[in-house]
Amino acid sequence: MRFLIFTVVFFLVATVIKIDLTEGTVPLAAFDKKEEQACNEQIQIKSISVVTIEGDTVQSLLASYPSEVEISLPEKMAQFYELNPHLQKQAMVPGELIKIPIYDKIENDCRK
């Protein structure tokens, strides 16, 4: 019986420690200053149409048209495939008209 009680207490303590280490007792948002900056700048996504040539890849097209905003390559590629869903399962063909996402900053004043 003692062994059973010890096992239950051990697992309860281990669960509490695991939750405390993964989620934390103090919310991380209290220390994050990016939330204030995110309030002041938002991103507007535009697209431009481009005719492909031989040798074009998704990465080369995204690199050819830079944006004002720093966006990671996976995010850019996800937006690219949203604009061009037909390219998810086929390669680009020279002479094909595709859309490339362009990101612009929009400054908002959040003090209302």
A tleap script that builds the chain and sets N, CA, C and O, in Angstrom:
source leaprc.protein.ff14SB
mol = sequence {
  NMET ARG PHE LEU ILE PHE THR VAL VAL PHE
  PHE LEU VAL ALA THR VAL ILE LYS ILE ASP
  LEU THR GLU GLY THR VAL PRO LEU ALA ALA
  PHE ASP LYS LYS GLU GLU GLN ALA CYS ASN
  GLU GLN ILE GLN ILE LYS SER ILE SER VAL
  VAL THR ILE GLU GLY ASP THR VAL GLN SER
  LEU LEU ALA SER TYR PRO SER GLU VAL GLU
  ILE SER LEU PRO GLU LYS MET ALA GLN PHE
  TYR GLU LEU ASN PRO HIE LEU GLN LYS GLN
  ALA MET VAL PRO GLY GLU LEU ILE LYS ILE
  PRO ILE TYR ASP LYS ILE GLU ASN ASP CYS
  ARG CLYS
}
set mol.1.N position { 0.817 -1.192 0.000 }
set mol.1.CA position { 0.000 0.000 0.000 }
set mol.1.C position { 0.865 1.262 0.000 }
set mol.1.O position { 0.541 2.243 -0.670 }
set mol.2.N position { 1.959 1.230 0.750 }
set mol.2.CA position { 2.851 2.377 0.793 }
set mol.2.C position { 3.466 2.634 -0.587 }
set mol.2.O position { 3.636 3.777 -1.013 }
set mol.3.N position { 3.789 1.541 -1.262 }
set mol.3.CA position { 4.389 1.672 -2.585 }
set mol.3.C position { 3.407 2.337 -3.551 }
set mol.3.O position { 3.813 3.170 -4.362 }
set mol.4.N position { 2.137 1.986 -3.479 }
set mol.4.CA position { 1.122 2.579 -4.338 }
set mol.4.C position { 0.965 4.068 -4.048 }
set mol.4.O position { 0.886 4.872 -4.977 }
set mol.5.N position { 0.919 4.442 -2.786 }
set mol.5.CA position { 0.796 5.853 -2.418 }
set mol.5.C position { 2.042 6.622 -2.862 }
set mol.5.O position { 1.928 7.727 -3.393 }
set mol.6.N position { 3.218 6.054 -2.652 }
set mol.6.CA position { 4.454 6.693 -3.088 }
set mol.6.C position { 4.466 6.899 -4.606 }
set mol.6.O position { 4.900 7.949 -5.080 }
set mol.7.N position { 4.003 5.926 -5.359 }
set mol.7.CA position { 3.964 6.023 -6.820 }
set mol.7.C position { 3.014 7.123 -7.270 }
set mol.7.O position { 3.352 7.894 -8.167 }
set mol.8.N position { 1.844 7.211 -6.672 }
set mol.8.CA position { 0.872 8.246 -7.022 }
set mol.8.C position { 1.430 9.629 -6.700 }
set mol.8.O position { 1.319 10.540 -7.521 }
set mol.9.N position { 2.024 9.801 -5.531 }
set mol.9.CA position { 2.611 11.086 -5.145 }
set mol.9.C position { 3.756 11.442 -6.089 }
set mol.9.O position { 3.887 12.595 -6.501 }
set mol.10.N position { 4.577 10.466 -6.429 }
set mol.10.CA position { 5.698 10.704 -7.336 }
set mol.10.C position { 5.197 11.199 -8.693 }
set mol.10.O position { 5.734 12.168 -9.230 }
set mol.11.N position { 4.187 10.556 -9.249 }
set mol.11.CA position { 3.659 10.977 -10.549 }
set mol.11.C position { 2.975 12.346 -10.479 }
set mol.11.O position { 3.062 13.120 -11.432 }
set mol.12.N position { 2.307 12.655 -9.384 }
set mol.12.CA position { 1.712 13.978 -9.226 }
set mol.12.C position { 2.789 15.062 -9.185 }
set mol.12.O position { 2.648 16.099 -9.834 }
set mol.13.N position { 3.851 14.833 -8.435 }
set mol.13.CA position { 4.941 15.808 -8.350 }
set mol.13.C position { 5.619 15.935 -9.716 }
set mol.13.O position { 5.928 17.047 -10.143 }
set mol.14.N position { 5.851 14.834 -10.397 }
set mol.14.CA position { 6.487 14.881 -11.715 }
set mol.14.C position { 5.613 15.633 -12.716 }
set mol.14.O position { 6.138 16.375 -13.546 }
set mol.15.N position { 4.309 15.460 -12.658 }
set mol.15.CA position { 3.396 16.169 -13.559 }
set mol.15.C position { 3.410 17.665 -13.277 }
set mol.15.O position { 3.439 18.467 -14.210 }
set mol.16.N position { 3.390 18.051 -12.009 }
set mol.16.CA position { 3.425 19.467 -11.650 }
set mol.16.C position { 4.733 20.101 -12.112 }
set mol.16.O position { 4.719 21.216 -12.634 }
set mol.17.N position { 5.848 19.426 -11.934 }
set mol.17.CA position { 7.140 19.954 -12.372 }
set mol.17.C position { 7.177 20.079 -13.889 }
set mol.17.O position { 7.682 21.073 -14.411 }
set mol.18.N position { 6.652 19.091 -14.603 }
set mol.18.CA position { 6.632 19.132 -16.065 }
set mol.18.C position { 5.796 20.305 -16.567 }
set mol.18.O position { 6.220 21.026 -17.471 }
set mol.19.N position { 4.620 20.501 -15.991 }
set mol.19.CA position { 3.757 21.615 -16.399 }
set mol.19.C position { 4.432 22.945 -16.086 }
set mol.19.O position { 4.360 23.878 -16.886 }
set mol.20.N position { 5.082 23.040 -14.939 }
set mol.20.CA position { 5.759 24.275 -14.558 }
set mol.20.C position { 6.916 24.575 -15.501 }
set mol.20.O position { 7.129 25.733 -15.861 }
set mol.21.N position { 7.655 23.573 -15.901 }
set mol.21.CA position { 8.794 23.798 -16.791 }
set mol.21.C position { 8.373 24.091 -18.226 }
set mol.21.O position { 9.049 24.861 -18.909 }
set mol.22.N position { 7.291 23.508 -18.699 }
set mol.22.CA position { 6.881 23.733 -20.090 }
set mol.22.C position { 6.032 24.980 -20.257 }
set mol.22.O position { 6.249 25.742 -21.200 }
set mol.23.N position { 5.084 25.209 -19.380 }
set mol.23.CA position { 4.200 26.367 -19.512 }
set mol.23.C position { 4.647 27.534 -18.653 }
set mol.23.O position { 4.402 28.688 -19.002 }
set mol.24.N position { 5.293 27.256 -17.548 }
set mol.24.CA position { 5.795 28.302 -16.675 }
set mol.24.C position { 4.732 28.818 -15.728 }
set mol.24.O position { 3.533 28.692 -15.976 }
set mol.25.N position { 5.205 29.407 -14.629 }
set mol.25.CA position { 4.269 29.970 -13.665 }
set mol.25.C position { 4.026 31.445 -13.917 }
set mol.25.O position { 2.977 31.970 -13.543 }
set mol.26.N position { 4.990 32.130 -14.554 }
set mol.26.CA position { 4.840 33.537 -14.898 }
set mol.26.C position { 4.631 33.610 -16.403 }
set mol.26.O position { 5.444 33.075 -17.157 }
set mol.27.N position { 3.569 34.256 -16.862 }
set mol.27.CA position { 3.339 34.344 -18.301 }
set mol.27.C position { 4.494 35.061 -19.001 }
set mol.27.O position { 4.960 36.104 -18.541 }
set mol.28.N position { 4.942 34.497 -20.102 }
set mol.28.CA position { 6.055 35.076 -20.844 }
set mol.28.C position { 5.661 36.367 -21.541 }
set mol.28.O position { 6.531 37.165 -21.889 }
set mol.29.N position { 4.388 36.588 -21.748 }
set mol.29.CA position { 3.939 37.797 -22.440 }
set mol.29.C position { 4.268 39.050 -21.643 }
set mol.29.O position { 4.385 40.132 -22.219 }
set mol.30.N position { 4.419 38.924 -20.339 }
set mol.30.CA position { 4.742 40.084 -19.521 }
set mol.30.C position { 6.139 40.609 -19.823 }
set mol.30.O position { 6.420 41.783 -19.583 }
set mol.31.N position { 7.014 39.761 -20.344 }
set mol.31.CA position { 8.377 40.154 -20.628 }
set mol.31.C position { 8.610 40.409 -22.107 }
set mol.31.O position { 9.714 40.792 -22.494 }
set mol.32.N position { 7.620 40.213 -22.926 }
set mol.32.CA position { 7.781 40.315 -24.374 }
set mol.32.C position { 7.454 41.726 -24.838 }
set mol.32.O position { 6.330 42.192 -24.654 }
set mol.33.N position { 8.422 42.411 -25.436 }
set mol.33.CA position { 8.203 43.764 -25.937 }
set mol.33.C position { 7.811 43.761 -27.404 }
set mol.33.O position { 7.479 44.812 -27.952 }
set mol.34.N position { 7.841 42.611 -28.048 }
set mol.34.CA position { 7.473 42.530 -29.458 }
set mol.34.C position { 5.997 42.825 -29.656 }
set mol.34.O position { 5.593 43.273 -30.730 }
set mol.35.N position { 5.189 42.581 -28.635 }
set mol.35.CA position { 3.753 42.839 -28.750 }
set mol.35.C position { 3.494 44.330 -28.944 }
set mol.35.O position { 2.600 44.707 -29.702 }
set mol.36.N position { 4.265 45.180 -28.272 }
set mol.36.CA position { 4.117 46.615 -28.457 }
set mol.36.C position { 4.494 47.013 -29.872 }
set mol.36.O position { 3.803 47.826 -30.487 }
set mol.37.N position { 5.581 46.455 -30.405 }
set mol.37.CA position { 6.019 46.770 -31.752 }
set mol.37.C position { 5.033 46.242 -32.783 }
set mol.37.O position { 4.801 46.885 -33.807 }
set mol.38.N position { 4.456 45.086 -32.524 }
set mol.38.CA position { 3.497 44.517 -33.469 }
set mol.38.C position { 2.254 45.392 -33.572 }
set mol.38.O position { 1.583 45.405 -34.604 }
set mol.39.N position { 1.952 46.111 -32.520 }
set mol.39.CA position { 0.800 47.000 -32.551 }
set mol.39.C position { 1.029 48.149 -33.524 }
set mol.39.O position { 0.092 48.594 -34.187 }
set mol.40.N position { 2.262 48.633 -33.615 }
set mol.40.CA position { 2.569 49.782 -34.449 }
set mol.40.C position { 2.798 49.437 -35.914 }
set mol.40.O position { 2.599 50.285 -36.783 }
set mol.41.N position { 3.203 48.241 -36.195 }
set mol.41.CA position { 3.426 47.909 -37.595 }
set mol.41.C position { 2.706 46.621 -37.978 }
set mol.41.O position { 2.817 45.602 -37.297 }
set mol.42.N position { 1.988 46.686 -39.053 }
set mol.42.CA position { 1.290 45.531 -39.582 }
set mol.42.C position { 1.799 45.288 -40.989 }
set mol.42.O position { 2.450 46.146 -41.585 }
set mol.43.N position { 1.502 44.128 -41.504 }
set mol.43.CA position { 2.004 43.745 -42.818 }
set mol.43.C position { 0.844 43.656 -43.787 }
set mol.43.O position { -0.182 43.041 -43.493 }
set mol.44.N position { 1.013 44.272 -44.939 }
set mol.44.CA position { 0.039 44.171 -46.018 }
set mol.44.C position { 0.668 43.311 -47.114 }
set mol.44.O position { 1.809 43.541 -47.514 }
set mol.45.N position { -0.076 42.335 -47.590 }
set mol.45.CA position { 0.435 41.431 -48.615 }
set mol.45.C position { -0.181 41.803 -49.954 }
set mol.45.O position { -1.399 41.777 -50.132 }
set mol.46.N position { 0.695 42.149 -50.891 }
set mol.46.CA position { 0.282 42.415 -52.256 }
set mol.46.C position { 0.867 41.318 -53.132 }
set mol.46.O position { 1.683 40.522 -52.668 }
set mol.47.N position { 0.466 41.273 -54.366 }
set mol.47.CA position { 1.073 40.306 -55.277 }
set mol.47.C position { 1.318 40.964 -56.624 }
set mol.47.O position { 0.596 41.868 -57.042 }
set mol.48.N position { 2.363 40.480 -57.290 }
set mol.48.CA position { 2.637 40.933 -58.650 }
set mol.48.C position { 2.670 39.705 -59.546 }
set mol.48.O position { 3.059 38.620 -59.114 }
set mol.49.N position { 2.266 39.884 -60.779 }
set mol.49.CA position { 2.259 38.781 -61.738 }
set mol.49.C position { 3.558 38.794 -62.534 }
set mol.49.O position { 4.030 39.850 -62.957 }
set mol.50.N position { 4.122 37.620 -62.732 }
set mol.50.CA position { 5.401 37.473 -63.423 }
set mol.50.C position { 5.283 36.310 -64.396 }
set mol.50.O position { 4.633 35.306 -64.102 }
set mol.51.N position { 5.912 36.451 -65.549 }
set mol.51.CA position { 5.990 35.357 -66.512 }
set mol.51.C position { 7.316 34.637 -66.278 }
set mol.51.O position { 8.374 35.267 -66.286 }
set mol.52.N position { 7.266 33.345 -66.073 }
set mol.52.CA position { 8.468 32.582 -65.751 }
set mol.52.C position { 9.310 32.325 -66.998 }
set mol.52.O position { 8.812 32.307 -68.123 }
set mol.53.N position { 10.596 32.130 -66.756 }
set mol.53.CA position { 11.512 31.726 -67.824 }
set mol.53.C position { 12.159 30.415 -67.406 }
set mol.53.O position { 11.992 29.977 -66.268 }
set mol.54.N position { 12.882 29.796 -68.299 }
set mol.54.CA position { 13.516 28.514 -68.000 }
set mol.54.C position { 14.544 28.687 -66.887 }
set mol.54.O position { 15.333 29.631 -66.901 }
set mol.55.N position { 14.527 27.793 -65.950 }
set mol.55.CA position { 15.463 27.825 -64.828 }
set mol.55.C position { 14.930 28.519 -63.594 }
set mol.55.O position { 15.590 28.504 -62.555 }
set mol.56.N position { 13.757 29.127 -63.672 }
set mol.56.CA position { 13.170 29.780 -62.505 }
set mol.56.C position { 12.747 28.748 -61.468 }
set mol.56.O position { 12.214 27.689 -61.802 }
set mol.57.N position { 12.992 29.074 -60.220 }
set mol.57.CA position { 12.493 28.267 -59.104 }
set mol.57.C position { 11.721 29.195 -58.175 }
set mol.57.O position { 11.778 30.417 -58.313 }
set mol.58.N position { 11.011 28.610 -57.243 }
set mol.58.CA position { 10.244 29.411 -56.297 }
set mol.58.C position { 11.196 30.293 -55.483 }
set mol.58.O position { 10.934 31.479 -55.282 }
set mol.59.N position { 12.301 29.703 -55.018 }
set mol.59.CA position { 13.246 30.459 -54.206 }
set mol.59.C position { 13.887 31.586 -55.008 }
set mol.59.O position { 14.078 32.679 -54.476 }
set mol.60.N position { 14.225 31.347 -56.273 }
set mol.60.CA position { 14.861 32.402 -57.068 }
set mol.60.C position { 13.890 33.545 -57.350 }
set mol.60.O position { 14.295 34.708 -57.365 }
set mol.61.N position { 12.627 33.234 -57.570 }
set mol.61.CA position { 11.636 34.288 -57.801 }
set mol.61.C position { 11.389 35.103 -56.536 }
set mol.61.O position { 11.270 36.326 -56.602 }
set mol.62.N position { 11.310 34.439 -55.390 }
set mol.62.CA position { 11.102 35.164 -54.133 }
set mol.62.C position { 12.308 36.035 -53.799 }
set mol.62.O position { 12.153 37.111 -53.223 }
set mol.63.N position { 13.501 35.580 -54.154 }
set mol.63.CA position { 14.701 36.374 -53.901 }
set mol.63.C position { 14.819 37.545 -54.875 }
set mol.63.O position { 15.430 38.559 -54.540 }
set mol.64.N position { 14.251 37.424 -56.061 }
set mol.64.CA position { 14.332 38.482 -57.070 }
set mol.64.C position { 13.459 39.680 -56.732 }
set mol.64.O position { 13.736 40.792 -57.182 }
set mol.65.N position { 12.429 39.474 -55.961 }
set mol.65.CA position { 11.493 40.543 -55.608 }
set mol.65.C position { 11.479 40.726 -54.102 }
set mol.65.O position { 10.622 40.158 -53.425 }
set mol.66.N position { 12.416 41.512 -53.557 }
set mol.66.CA position { 12.492 41.684 -52.097 }
set mol.66.C position { 11.328 42.513 -51.564 }
set mol.66.O position { 10.651 43.228 -52.303 }
set mol.67.N position { 11.126 42.393 -50.274 }
set mol.67.CA position { 10.042 43.108 -49.592 }
set mol.67.C position { 10.619 44.074 -48.575 }
set mol.67.O position { 11.794 43.985 -48.217 }
set mol.68.N position { 9.782 45.006 -48.108 }
set mol.68.CA position { 10.182 45.937 -47.056 }
set mol.68.C position { 10.277 45.245 -45.700 }
set mol.68.O position { 10.973 45.723 -44.804 }
set mol.69.N position { 9.588 44.138 -45.551 }
set mol.69.CA position { 9.471 43.460 -44.268 }
set mol.69.C position { 10.280 42.164 -44.311 }
set mol.69.O position { 10.275 41.457 -45.318 }
set mol.70.N position { 10.968 41.861 -43.220 }
set mol.70.CA position { 11.702 40.608 -43.116 }
set mol.70.C position { 10.719 39.479 -42.804 }
set mol.70.O position { 10.141 39.428 -41.718 }
set mol.71.N position { 10.540 38.585 -43.758 }
set mol.71.CA position { 9.664 37.426 -43.613 }
set mol.71.C position { 10.508 36.188 -43.887 }
set mol.71.O position { 11.339 36.190 -44.795 }
set mol.72.N position { 10.298 35.137 -43.110 }
set mol.72.CA position { 11.082 33.922 -43.297 }
set mol.72.C position { 10.695 33.231 -44.608 }
set mol.72.O position { 9.591 33.406 -45.124 }
set mol.73.N position { 11.626 32.453 -45.120 }
set mol.73.CA position { 11.395 31.760 -46.385 }
set mol.73.C position { 10.194 30.804 -46.319 }
set mol.73.O position { 9.409 30.778 -47.267 }
set mol.74.N position { 10.014 30.024 -45.255 }
set mol.74.CA position { 8.824 29.166 -45.209 }
set mol.74.C position { 7.506 29.947 -45.272 }
set mol.74.O position { 6.544 29.495 -45.893 }
set mol.75.N position { 7.465 31.128 -44.624 }
set mol.75.CA position { 6.249 31.938 -44.678 }
set mol.75.C position { 6.020 32.478 -46.093 }
set mol.75.O position { 4.891 32.499 -46.582 }
set mol.76.N position { 7.100 32.913 -46.741 }
set mol.76.CA position { 6.976 33.402 -48.115 }
set mol.76.C position { 6.512 32.292 -49.046 }
set mol.76.O position { 5.665 32.514 -49.912 }
set mol.77.N position { 7.071 31.092 -48.867 }
set mol.77.CA position { 6.680 29.972 -49.731 }
set mol.77.C position { 5.232 29.566 -49.491 }
set mol.77.O position { 4.525 29.206 -50.432 }
set mol.78.N position { 4.786 29.620 -48.240 }
set mol.78.CA position { 3.385 29.288 -47.949 }
set mol.78.C position { 2.453 30.270 -48.643 }
set mol.78.O position { 1.441 29.872 -49.221 }
set mol.79.N position { 2.797 31.562 -48.584 }
set mol.79.CA position { 1.980 32.567 -49.267 }
set mol.79.C position { 2.046 32.391 -50.775 }
set mol.79.O position { 1.040 32.577 -51.460 }
set mol.80.N position { 3.216 32.035 -51.307 }
set mol.80.CA position { 3.377 31.793 -52.739 }
set mol.80.C position { 2.448 30.666 -53.204 }
set mol.80.O position { 1.780 30.784 -54.232 }
set mol.81.N position { 2.415 29.577 -52.437 }
set mol.81.CA position { 1.563 28.448 -52.820 }
set mol.81.C position { 0.078 28.733 -52.600 }
set mol.81.O position { -0.767 28.094 -53.227 }
set mol.82.N position { -0.255 29.678 -51.721 }
set mol.82.CA position { -1.658 30.093 -51.602 }
set mol.82.C position { -2.093 30.863 -52.842 }
set mol.82.O position { -3.224 30.730 -53.310 }
set mol.83.N position { -1.168 31.676 -53.366 }
set mol.83.CA position { -1.485 32.433 -54.576 }
set mol.83.C position { -1.438 31.564 -55.829 }
set mol.83.O position { -2.131 31.850 -56.805 }
set mol.84.N position { -0.633 30.511 -55.810 }
set mol.84.CA position { -0.459 29.627 -56.970 }
set mol.84.C position { -0.661 28.169 -56.551 }
set mol.84.O position { 0.302 27.403 -56.531 }
set mol.85.N position { -1.880 27.774 -56.220 }
set mol.85.CA position { -2.097 26.410 -55.723 }
set mol.85.C position { -1.793 25.327 -56.767 }
set mol.85.O position { -1.522 24.182 -56.405 }
set mol.86.N position { -1.836 25.673 -58.038 }
set mol.86.CA position { -1.571 24.688 -59.077 }
set mol.86.C position { -0.099 24.265 -59.106 }
set mol.86.O position { 0.226 23.240 -59.705 }
set mol.87.N position { 0.789 25.023 -58.481 }
set mol.87.CA position { 2.213 24.692 -58.483 }
set mol.87.C position { 2.618 23.764 -57.344 }
set mol.87.O position { 3.785 23.381 -57.247 }
set mol.88.N position { 1.682 23.399 -56.489 }
set mol.88.CA position { 2.019 22.509 -55.383 }
set mol.88.C position { 2.365 21.111 -55.876 }
set mol.88.O position { 3.194 20.427 -55.275 }
set mol.89.N position { 1.739 20.687 -56.956 }
set mol.89.CA position { 1.960 19.320 -57.429 }
set mol.89.C position { 2.545 19.256 -58.835 }
set mol.89.O position { 2.585 18.186 -59.442 }
set mol.90.N position { 2.997 20.395 -59.354 }
set mol.90.CA position { 3.627 20.378 -60.671 }
set mol.90.C position { 4.741 21.409 -60.706 }
set mol.90.O position { 4.767 22.342 -59.903 }
set mol.91.N position { 5.650 21.234 -61.634 }
set mol.91.CA position { 6.781 22.148 -61.763 }
set mol.91.C position { 6.362 23.383 -62.555 }
set mol.91.O position { 5.350 23.376 -63.255 }
set mol.92.N position { 7.159 24.439 -62.432 }
set mol.92.CA position { 6.898 25.647 -63.211 }
set mol.92.C position { 7.266 25.406 -64.669 }
set mol.92.O position { 8.267 24.762 -64.981 }
set mol.93.N position { 6.436 25.936 -65.543 }
set mol.93.CA position { 6.654 25.825 -66.977 }
set mol.93.C position { 7.095 27.189 -67.494 }
set mol.93.O position { 6.484 28.196 -67.138 }
set mol.94.N position { 8.140 27.254 -68.329 }
set mol.94.CA position { 8.538 28.555 -68.880 }
set mol.94.C position { 7.385 29.211 -69.642 }
set mol.94.O position { 6.688 28.557 -70.417 }
set mol.95.N position { 7.195 30.505 -69.410 }
set mol.95.CA position { 6.105 31.245 -70.044 }
set mol.95.C position { 4.820 31.263 -69.247 }
set mol.95.O position { 3.830 31.852 -69.680 }
set mol.96.N position { 4.819 30.629 -68.093 }
set mol.96.CA position { 3.629 30.560 -67.240 }
set mol.96.C position { 3.496 31.852 -66.428 }
set mol.96.O position { 4.498 32.403 -65.972 }
set mol.97.N position { 2.289 32.326 -66.251 }
set mol.97.CA position { 2.015 33.517 -65.465 }
set mol.97.C position { 1.739 33.105 -64.022 }
set mol.97.O position { 0.789 32.371 -63.752 }
set mol.98.N position { 2.566 33.575 -63.103 }
set mol.98.CA position { 2.392 33.252 -61.688 }
set mol.98.C position { 2.381 34.538 -60.874 }
set mol.98.O position { 2.782 35.595 -61.359 }
set mol.99.N position { 1.916 34.437 -59.631 }
set mol.99.CA position { 1.861 35.585 -58.727 }
set mol.99.C position { 2.911 35.415 -57.638 }
set mol.99.O position { 3.112 34.321 -57.111 }
set mol.100.N position { 3.585 36.532 -57.310 }
set mol.100.CA position { 4.603 36.530 -56.272 }
set mol.100.C position { 4.145 37.473 -55.166 }
set mol.100.O position { 3.757 38.608 -55.445 }
set mol.101.N position { 4.184 37.013 -53.894 }
set mol.101.CA position { 3.760 37.889 -52.793 }
set mol.101.C position { 4.813 38.954 -52.485 }
set mol.101.O position { 6.012 38.676 -52.457 }
set mol.102.N position { 4.339 40.171 -52.258 }
set mol.102.CA position { 5.182 41.292 -51.855 }
set mol.102.C position { 4.611 41.817 -50.542 }
set mol.102.O position { 3.405 42.039 -50.430 }
set mol.103.N position { 5.471 42.014 -49.556 }
set mol.103.CA position { 5.044 42.433 -48.229 }
set mol.103.C position { 5.392 43.905 -48.009 }
set mol.103.O position { 6.530 44.315 -48.240 }
set mol.104.N position { 4.430 44.691 -47.569 }
set mol.104.CA position { 4.625 46.112 -47.272 }
set mol.104.C position { 4.251 46.380 -45.822 }
set mol.104.O position { 3.431 45.671 -45.238 }
set mol.105.N position { 4.860 47.405 -45.251 }
set mol.105.CA position { 4.543 47.806 -43.876 }
set mol.105.C position { 3.366 48.771 -43.876 }
set mol.105.O position { 3.234 49.620 -44.757 }
set mol.106.N position { 2.525 48.620 -42.876 }
set mol.106.CA position { 1.444 49.568 -42.619 }
set mol.106.C position { 1.630 50.016 -41.172 }
set mol.106.O position { 1.576 49.194 -40.257 }
set mol.107.N position { 1.845 51.296 -40.963 }
set mol.107.CA position { 2.051 51.807 -39.609 }
set mol.107.C position { 0.719 52.265 -39.046 }
set mol.107.O position { 0.022 53.077 -39.654 }
set mol.108.N position { 0.374 51.744 -37.887 }
set mol.108.CA position { -0.866 52.108 -37.193 }
set mol.108.C position { -0.527 52.683 -35.829 }
set mol.108.O position { 0.435 52.258 -35.190 }
set mol.109.N position { -1.298 53.624 -35.398 }
set mol.109.CA position { -1.151 54.161 -34.067 }
set mol.109.C position { -2.167 53.472 -33.183 }
set mol.109.O position { -3.371 53.637 -33.377 }
set mol.110.N position { -1.701 52.701 -32.214 }
set mol.110.CA position { -2.603 51.908 -31.368 }
set mol.110.C position { -3.073 52.658 -30.134 }
set mol.110.O position { -3.798 52.089 -29.317 }
set mol.111.N position { -2.689 53.900 -29.975 }
set mol.111.CA position { -3.089 54.657 -28.785 }
set mol.111.C position { -4.450 55.298 -29.016 }
set mol.111.O position { -4.532 56.450 -29.442 }
set mol.112.N position { -5.479 54.585 -28.746 }
set mol.112.CA position { -6.845 55.100 -28.929 }
set mol.112.C position { -7.561 55.129 -27.614 }
set mol.112.O position { -8.723 55.530 -27.551 }
savepdb mol mol.pdb
quit
